[in-house]
Amino acid sequence: MKNNCLQVRVHGRGGQGVVTAAELIALAAFYDHKEAQAFPFFGVERSGAPIMAFARISAEKIKTREQVYYPDFLIIQDATLLDEANILNGSHASTKLLVNSPEDAKAIWNKLKESCTRNKQKLVIKPANIFVCHATEIAMEIIGKNIVNTVILGALAKNSNLFSISGLKQAVTEKFKSKGRIILQKNLAAILKIYESN
């Protein structure tokens, strides 16, 4: 924890709603009466290119505005990014990793171990701190598109104390109300499905 904040880094590809995911994290925390901030990392923003965004949550005023270098939570919206050399930068023994994948946590840890060996890095994330959800499957089933940002945040609400499911539902309602009732209801249904899953 840096500056009394919980720090989140979201990785994904252009077009997957990475920036929106960070904004929803901050907004959900705000609805839970916490201090929060969210911001993107601007680089190559073409569709499919690796991108990242950041969020911070605290019970106190947040003074820092820098990028998240030492994440307490890493969210990987696209499992193909696990091979990227910089994906685990700044992770520590307490970092929790949430990955969108049909594979289980042990398989993900083994992939990370292989990637770290190949890239001459040390893997510090513990197997017990890896959480996996098949957000793509739920997004395709309920929303009808492979946009997993809201779905994976339902899993984050379930596996962390960053924000409540109530705060997340309020955030999604606020962010998506202009997109129409059907899109909003589909996203809320997808969040609840993953939150209530075993």
Buried (B, 14 or more C-beta within 10 A) or exposed (E): EBEEBBBBBBBBBBBBBBBBBBBBBBBBBBBBEBBBBBBBBEEEEEEEEBBBBBBBBBEEEBEEEEEBEBBBBBBBBBBEBBEBEEBBEBBEEEBBBBBBBEBEBEBBBEBBEEBBEEEEBEBBBEBEBBBBBBBBBBBBEBBEEBBBBBBBBBBBBBBBEBBBBEBBBBBBBBBBEEEEEEBBEBBBEBBBBBBEEE
